[in-house]
Amino acid sequence: MNIAIAGGTGFIGSALTGYLTGLGHHVYILTRNSTSRQNKDRITFVEWLRPDARPENHLPDLDAVVNLAGTSINKRWTAENKKSILQSRLDAVKEINRFISIMDHKPDVVVNASAVGWYGTSRTDEFTEKSSPADRDFLQYVCEHWEKEASRATEEDIRIVYARFGLILDDSEGALPLMMLPYKFFAGGPIGSGNQWYSWVHLQDVIQLLHFAIIHENVEGPLNVTAPNPERMKKFGKKLAAALSRPHWAPVPAFFIRNLLGEMSLLILEGQKAIPQKALAQGYTFTYPTLDKALNNITS
C-alpha cells in the first residue's frame, strides 16, 4: 500500500514508519522541509505546510493517510502555547482535507490522531468509544475541534478513524522516561491522590493498532488506543517501582505539581479510565495487555 503520514518523523510516526515499511508498504512522509531529508527504500519525503508546497503533485494514488501532526502538549499551557497546540492540529487537518479534495483517486481511509482527553477527566466513570465527555477542559476542547475538522473527510466518502491515544509507554520518548527518573534516584512515589486513572498503552500496540485501523474496513469513528487494563496512579507507580527494582515511597503533593506545571498538571493529576472496546470487539489481540508485561519489556 501507499500510505502518507503527517508527523512521520515524530515519536509515534517514526515507529509507525519502520513498522509499515517492514511490512512492505511505501510511506510518504509529509514534512515542512523535504530538502533536508534523504529518501530511502520505501520512504519518500514530501514537502507540505509551506506557502509554495503542493503535496498533491508529489504523491501517488494513496491507500491511506495517517495524521499525527501537531505541536507537543508537553509544555506549560500559556495562552500562546494553547493557541499553537490547537492551531497546529487544525492547520494540518485542513491541509490534508484540501489536497484530498482535489485528488482524482481518494484514499480509502484517514486515521487522525486524537486523545482519550476527548472524554474529559473522571475518577469514577469508565469510557468506551460510545461514551460522552464527562467534563470540559482545554485538552477536551482541542480533541473535540480536532476530530470535528477531521470529520470533513467523510464528505469525500472516505472512512475516518479517530485514534484516541492514551499514555504511550516507551523507554526513549514520551512520558515514561520522566516518570521513571525519580524512581531511578530512589525518590519515586504516589503523585497527588494516587487515585487518578492512567489509560496507558505500549508503543508496540499503538503502531499495531494504527495498522489494524488502516486494513480493517469495519473500524471507523473513535478508536481508543489504550490497553484493556488501565491502572490507578498508586498501582501504576508500584508496578513501575517493581520493574525498576526501586522503592515506591516518596509522595509528591498535588499542589507542587500544579505550581510547577500550571494547567497542564491535569495530565498527571487527573485522568480517565478508557477501555478499547472497539479494538477488542474487532478482534485485535494486544501484545502487551497488562502493565506488568509492558513495563518488564521496556525496562529489561
Buried (B, 14 or more C-beta within 10 A) or exposed (E): BBBBBBBBBBBBBBBBBEBBBEEEBBBBBBBEEBEEBEEEEBBBBBBBBEEEBEBBEBBEEBBBBBBBBBBEBEEEBEEEBBEBBBEBBBBBBEBBBEBBEEEEEBBBBBBBBBBBBBBBBBBEBBBBBEBEBBEEBBBBBBBBBBBEBBBBBEEBEBBBBBBBBBBBBBBEBBBBBEBBEBBEEEEBBBBBBBEBBBBBBBBBBBBBBBBBBBEBEEBBBBBBBBBBBBBBBBBBBBBBBBBBEBBBEEBBEBEEBBEEBEBBBBBBBBBBBBBBBBBBEBEBEBEBBBBBBBBBBBBE
